[in-house]
């Protein structure tokens, strides 16, 4: 894993955008898997700025949604669907035919996960996967557990996930999550891990120790051959980063 200590959130976002744009210029039709939340929001803003000047750059780009809160209408402002449409899909002019997305409130959640897994197998592998560090070390909605699921699945949400800023204000919380599995994520050709948020300081320190455990799903990124981890140094000002 290549760790880059950024001076602040803006620099982290700009560096992440540069990495994504570099790969898009090499492969315009690449499949970009996108997380939601505050960590990647700055990255998407940088891509939106580029799209204003170079719209043709994104005319073949394909987008895959990493995960979704289950049981919430897709047009609800807290849904991952709404977030991606506002922050990425509309600014980059990504049409439905170039977007792979979990339905947020499917009749049969397990069947919906099977549908997404089939599409990933057919249209993948993922070229770039954008990830953030969960408050309890989860990766996408792959929660800490004795055994992790390899394929897209219906996830039982932890208490930490139910306090995520996207849904913290909801009186009625999501009843489950829909997420890509660990094997699908780790099969990505290139992973960009974004570590930011003061509330994640303790978990960031554990993650950066490099010990791999299913109780800290994000730690499996240490076994991937092409991960760039961008850390907002403001989160860990007093932390002594290990040499890797």
C-alpha positions, 0 to 999 in steps of 0.5 A: 500500500502506498500511503500519501500524507496530505496536508489537508482535505483539499489536497487529499481531494485534488490528489485523488482527482488527479489519479482518477483523471490520469486513468480516465485519459488512458482508458476513457471507458473505465469502470469507476466504483464510487463510495458516498459520504464526506470523504469522497465528496471533495474528489467528486467536486474536483471531477465536476470542475474538470467536467465543466471544461472537458466534458468530452473526457467523461463521455465513455466513463462508466460508474458503479455504486459501491453500496446503498442504504436499504429500504430508503426511496432513491429520491430521498436526500440521504440515499446514496443514489441521491448523493451520487446523482447530485455530486457526480452523475449529473455534473459528469453527464453520466446517462443511465446506460453507463451507470450500475446501481443497487436499487435502494428499496427493492422488493427482493434485496437478495435478488438485487444483490445477485443482479449487481454481482452478475453485472460486475462479473460481466462488465468488470473488473472494476478499474478504480474503486473509491473507498472511505474508512468506516467508523468501525473499520467497515469497507463499503457496508462489509461490517466487522465479522468472523467471516466476510462475504465475497459477493454483493449481499444484504448487510446487517448494519452495525450501530456505528453504521446507523450513526453515519452522518448521512442517516444520523438524523433519520427517525426511522433508520435503514433496516439493512444495507446493500453492498459489494462484497470483499472479493468484488472490491479486492478484484479492482485493478486500482483502489484509492482509499481516502482517510479523513474525518476527526471522528475516525482518528482511532480507527485510522490509527488501527488501519494504518498499523497494517494488521489484517483482520476480518474484525477490521474489513478495511485492513484487507486492503493491505493485501491488494497490490495497487492501493493508494491511501490518501490521508488527511494529515489533519485527522492524525496530526500527532500520529507517527506514521509507520514506514512502509 
